[in-house]
């Protein structure tokens, strides 16, 4: 009688099977981890793209309908806030969002007919017609519009010094307030009165959250965007446009009947034209501030002048001038200096552009505006809030500026769009 043979797995077989199972599990985990990482990156990019689209779409609609009439008035103004050469009322640090260079947070003031402009009066004191019927409709279509970057705190009480989020604020004044103030009032824009004069003060605005018209301080020079109580109407919740925007660059593309020799080939990285620019060529006008070191917060560029810092252009998506510029950019001092850049502000008319520190205007007509924005991803926003909590302030010192620059470099997403200014035939 023979006994039954009993078979089983050997130790070697068990070890081999276990090794194969571990390898399969590790592969599955890696695939899942890569999938989740890719998903997080896509979500982050979509989130940043959504914020950038909110800014670019609104700017495109507004600039497409911009009003720049050939009547000698200054219809548009771009200001680098907190700089010495800015107009009166815009030179204080309170007008700036800290940590961002002044030329990357320009205040843009102009007039347009946006499709979402206020159409009806919010209060019961509106005017009446000859029959005594109340006229609720706001007549007219030209509205004063402002864009600016500021700091708001959606997590704590307004004005808290920490957990501040960089936002783009878009403010649209109704046509009635614009007509009675900016176009015909005591501070109406003219050849010598730019839009900044109208915006720098208290004006009647339609506050639809309270169903009444109120006098609001449009730009407050006593309140800081990062600390203290913010009283700016432009920083009101109703004017929120997009969040996590840490840079807004504007390049003006202009036409001119003047044919000139290109004298700024190195700065603009383009070849010189011995016989002058052709008539159809668009001339770029760029903002480039050299007053960053005295604005109350550490500049992101190295040094105390306008020399391009080593990490600045990369941190802001290459929107800054070329890093091959090795000497400070000098301020234009005479009418014969044709360099197409402005350091503190630009005033735009229908047929000329006045740049600061120049004795003569550029004979240019604005045709296009190239807008560049840098938006932080949600991860970058969380890192920034963590940095603010760690330092206890929204304004960083020199020791933490490099960390802010690292966040912008790693978590910032650049977007750009060239927009036609149709009101000038562009």
Beta strands, then each sheet from edge to edge (+ up, - down):
strand 1: 76-79
strand 2: 107-112
strand 3: 143-152
strand 4: 165-172
strand 5: 202-207
strand 6: 212-217
strand 7: 240-243
strand 8: 245-255
strand 9: 283-287
strand 10: 341-342
strand 11: 345-348
strand 12: 353-355
strand 13: 365-376
strand 14: 412-420
sheet 1: 7+ 4- 3+ 2- 1+ 11- 12+
sheet 2: 5+ 6-
sheet 3: 10+ 9+ 8- 13+ 14-
end
